[in-house]
Structures are given as structure tokens and as C-alpha cells.
């Protein structure tokens, strides 16, 4: 079993060319964690490390982590949210490329090989793909689009789960801002503005569970703040976009309730 040392000795150790670091933040994730880890260990790409930063779970999460022995690097302690956990993991990550995979998400077979083949010789520093967004009912939608500026300035167009970040991005723009509780990933990618060198893999690489804080009115309000403060978006335009996005979310929720009622 590999455990992460205390923070005072977690100095950045540089990175290994070609290595991919998968980072997973967890808290009481016993129902889905093993499936997530298995999807990483099943990847055929030869140079992967998987770091799991747990927020002090009280269920069987730690038992599951221990069962994987040396196949994982992990630690469990209280944190200040998902972006704090990601920052702690970045401090010890040794990959040239960084991927964030939720405890209820999973890689599809061949995903990492496909990403790394796409990265070869491309000069990009961020690569996103298509993602299978699965509802509790089993219904799913394919999400994710090519990164373009200024479209990204208006809303998060890429699917962040499973996407690849070159380590140099964090060297230049720092760590995640933990004042954001839900959309810190969006805020980080707004920092380069139009200079981000982005690629797109037109392939479904990841399966993501629908729901959660990212699909909420709170997330939309946080996104508006990030767009203005970091992305330089016009304030009146940002409020109009917030109103439109909130209306769409309301409609989606109403339709979901109607479908549920009809199914009873």
C-alpha cells in the first residue's frame, strides 16, 4: 500500500515524461469507488499512477482503498472540498499529464491510449473528449464539445471529467482556487483565456454519473462569478447568461419530474 506523506514533505517532485496521473477525490464513496479504480487499472497504457485523496470517509471507502495495495497512492484526512483535495494530489503527482476522475465516474476501455495518441506531436496542453452522461434511470446523453474562445468564456463547453491537462498548465497558472466549491475546474481553464492550446478527441472516453452539485443553480451562480472575475466577461452579459441557463435548468428538472411521474 502506497500512502501519501504529510503535506510538509509533499514538495513537487517534477514529472515523468509520458506518465499520466489520474486524480480522484473521494468522500464516503463505497458504492462506486471500486468501479472507478478498476476502470483505471484496466487501461492498457503502461505509465499510469492513480492518486486517491479521501476526505475522511466513515463508510467502507478506506477498506476498499487498502484492498488495492500498491496499485494506488492514497491518503485520508479532512479537507476543504474537492479542489483542496485536487491541490494536495497535484503536489505529489509525477505525471506529465493530469486527469481528474470522480469516484462515481469511469474510464472506458482504451481511453488513455487514445488520449496519448492524440497528444503526440500536437503541441496541445489540454485535451477534452466526448463523455457519456448517465442518468439514474439508465438513460444517457453524450456531452462534450471542442474548446473555442470566446465561446468558452460564456459557458463551460468541454466535458471536464476525464480530460487531460498538461503539467505545464499548473506550472504557469497555479493551483485550483478553493473559494470555488463547484466550478473551480472551469475557473482554472478560464485563466489562459484565448491562449489555451486545446485539442479535442472525438471519442467517448468516460462515463459520468448525472446529478450532483455541478448541475445546480449554485453552480450557475459560481460560473457567472468565474466568467467575470477570471474570464473578463461583460457583467450585464453574464447576468443574462445566468438567467437563460437557470431557465433551462428549471425546464430540465420539470421534464424529469414529468417523465418520472409517467413511469409510475
JOQUIUR-V890932 format. One record per residue. N is the residue number from 1. RES is the residue in one small letter. PSI is psi in whole degrees, 0 to 359 (* if undefined). Layout:
n = [N:N]
res = [RES:RES]
psi = [PSI:PSI]
This chain:
n = [1:2:3:4:5:6:7:8:9:10:11:12:13:14:15:16:17:18:19:20:21:22:23:24:25:26:27:28:29:30:31:32:33:34:35:36:37:38:39:40:41:42:43:44:45:46:47:48:49:50:51:52:53:54:55:56:57:58:59:60:61:62:63:64:65:66:67:68:69:70:71:72:73:74:75:76:77:78:79:80:81:82:83:84:85:86:87:88:89:90:91:92:93:94:95:96:97:98:99:100:101:102:103:104:105:106:107:108:109:110:111:112:113:114:115:116:117:118:119:120:121:122:123:124:125:126:127:128:129:130:131:132:133:134:135:136:137:138:139:140:141:142:143:144:145:146:147:148:149:150:151:152:153:154:155:156:157:158:159:160:161:162:163:164:165:166:167:168:169:170:171:172:173:174:175:176:177:178:179:180:181:182:183:184:185:186:187:188:189:190:191:192:193:194:195:196:197:198:199:200:201:202:203:204:205:206:207:208:209:210:211:212:213:214:215:216:217:218:219:220:221:222:223:224:225:226:227:228:229:230:231:232:233:234:235:236:237:238:239:240:241:242:243:244:245:246:247:248:249:250:251:252:253:254:255:256:257:258:259:260:261:262:263:264]
res = [x:x:x:x:x:x:x:x:x:x:x:x:x:x:x:x:x:x:x:x:x:x:x:x:x:x:x:x:x:x:x:x:x:x:x:x:x:x:x:x:x:x:x:x:x:x:x:x:x:x:x:x:x:x:x:x:x:x:x:x:x:x:x:x:x:x:x:x:x:x:x:x:x:x:x:x:x:x:x:x:x:x:x:x:x:x:x:x:x:x:x:x:x:x:x:x:x:x:x:x:x:x:x:x:x:x:x:x:x:x:x:x:x:x:x:x:x:x:x:x:x:x:x:x:x:x:x:x:x:x:x:x:x:x:x:x:x:x:x:x:x:x:x:x:x:x:x:x:x:x:x:x:x:x:x:x:x:x:x:x:x:x:x:x:x:x:x:x:x:x:x:x:x:x:x:x:x:x:x:x:x:x:x:x:x:x:x:x:x:x:x:x:x:x:x:x:x:x:x:x:x:x:x:x:x:x:x:x:x:x:x:x:x:x:x:x:x:x:x:x:x:x:x:x:x:x:x:x:x:x:x:x:x:x:x:x:x:x:x:x:x:x:x:x:x:x:x:x:x:x:x:x:x:x:x:x:x:x:x:x:x:x:x:x]
psi = [126:121:154:132:169:156:329:349:17:46:146:123:17:193:162:119:133:348:144:126:123:126:128:123:135:156:115:57:30:332:333:345:314:320:318:310:317:326:335:313:337:350:140:347:131:344:77:135:143:117:126:120:109:143:24:48:150:2:212:12:313:323:319:315:316:330:343:358:227:3:351:154:126:162:152:122:162:145:182:33:176:323:332:317:319:318:318:320:321:331:337:357:138:9:148:332:140:135:140:122:119:159:341:18:168:150:142:158:136:6:311:319:318:317:312:327:321:326:333:121:9:334:7:161:358:129:125:174:191:148:139:110:108:128:163:331:347:343:151:160:144:122:168:136:167:140:128:146:134:8:320:333:333:328:163:102:335:157:112:325:130:354:157:131:124:143:329:336:316:329:322:322:2:198:184:144:109:359:342:127:339:321:31:331:319:314:318:316:348:340:318:345:227:357:358:128:100:144:164:128:110:67:144:114:340:148:129:136:132:164:195:180:334:340:67:164:325:320:321:320:320:320:320:317:315:318:319:308:315:320:352:23:145:132:309:319:322:324:323:317:325:317:315:314:322:320:318:320:319:316:316:317:321:317:323:320:319:316:321:318:320:332:344:*]
